[in-house]
Amino acid sequence: MGVAALARPIAAAPSPRDFRADAALLAHAYRSLHPGLLRYAGPAAWKVRFAALDRALERAQTLDQVYLAFARITAAVRCGHSYPNFYNQSDTIRTALFERRDKLPFLFRWIGERMIVTRDLSGTALAPGTEIHTIEGTDARLLLRGLMPLARADGHNDAKRRQILALNAVDRFQAFDIYLPMQRPELVARGSVRLLATQPNGLSRHLELPLMTLAERRAAVPPIDDKPKDAILWSLERKPGGIACLTMPSWSVYNGSWDWRAWLETQLDTIASDGTRALIIDLRGNEGGLDCGNPILARLVDRAIVPVRTARRVRARRVPDDLRPHVDTWDRSFYDWGDRASGPRPDGYYDLTERDGDANGAMTIRPEGKRFRGKVVVVIDASNSSATFGFVQCLKTSGLATLVGAPTGGNRRGINGGAFLFVRLPASGIEIDLPLIGYFPPSAQPDAGIVPDLHVEDSPDDIASGFDRAMAVASRAALSEP
């Protein structure tokens, strides 16, 4: 089916033919522009996958099934920035799919395949550290395995997928909330949910708890992105022994009025001047956003260094004309890279240079402001997969900090991002994120995240007692001699 045929408006009751037209549009966009489409699978594999998507949409009878089909195909790219972005959907899609009474009344983490409660929202004393064994009689481990193929992550970094499928107090829209009711609607059909749980004291019991709406969840646990636009998102806390702890749960500061750079520069000036012995930066839960780590890096060096040399490549110099009616973005230069994209290379990619003429992907760290000469320790986890992945990678390769915690998200084989198009599928009304820049290391790298210098595994007992093991290890590392 030609792409020109896809431009008709959304029908009142789209047919399978309409949904399959959406699939053809997505396939055309990803094949033409996605820099990571072939990173883990070749053209033959994608021909099979897009054919399977077409068949799935031919059978789809509900919008839930259509959304799941697109989530599955984009997750198969193994790119942490490719998915039907919850935040970019229309009000119609959000109301229809995200705002039903089908949300669990507690927050949890996956420790391996164990569902461990971190906070009770039901008022029934579901204590932190409680393990949920079954939901409506279905083993929690089986639910996790069923959801993993829907979760976005780079490469085969399954720790990131498990993190994406937890419920936390950071994000307004969360994958578990959205995908579980779509994939297993029978589990949340009654307005309440039956659980088999084991409490931290070892007592097992059956519970039946009322489900929540998204609004009720947000009222109980306001996410970071619900804070006022001028809210200060980070904190600097003083600890014994001359340690300063900078907590940065998010770098998504695009739309706020808070002057994050001025705040950060002030804090860095202070710790560089007042005898602070060590700086701990807590990045747990922080997927990324803007490159807020760059001002920190500039305070850690006394000469310009280039710790990461990663090629930046795009699939095409310009967006095909037949796709333009179906995509939008915040920067019109993404539609046509012009002479910034040189090539094509033998592999079909174009090398991308920075606007200021810097070499491909060579992140140069130049000293700025007062230098901090104390020890730096950074606490990381599987959330770190975009801008925070790049920051941690710089620290790792340059040796500017000690890394503590769990391996990051992202992937050492390279990630995709930097510039995006938002693909609007006309029949279903679903939006799909399409990253435009691929980052490629100069030599072969493992299919994995960045490994910390000091690996820390949390346990259900730690959660139950409120013991922050990673921070305890980070504090000891900060006070140790180099």
Disulfide bonds with the S-S distance in Angstrom:
none
